Amino acid sequence: MRRCRAILFPFGCGQPSSTEVSLTTRIVAGDSDDLATLVAEHRALDDRVRKLGKRPYLTPAEQQEIRTLKKMKLAKKDLIATLSERRDA
């Protein structure tokens, strides 16, 4: 079974989605609005994870959703760090 690196394909193996390509392109171009957008998206994902985490019992689908949300949060955090580094340089 082939494993992907989360940093290259945070939402699954294979080709990056058009959203990932668009976001990466804007980050490389240095669009300053993206940092605020990424932070807001990261917070929204975190809120959803916390909301699910407060439940006394999670269905298997909800458990999978939490795993997916955490991967998405990490990907957003990596992009935020990349954008911040490029902006500060």
Secondary structure, DSSP 8 states (H G I E B T S, - for coil): -----TTT-TT-SSS--HHHHHHHHHHHHT-THHHHHHHHHHHHHHHHHHHHHTSS---HHHHHHHHHHHHHHHHHHHHHHHHHHHHH-
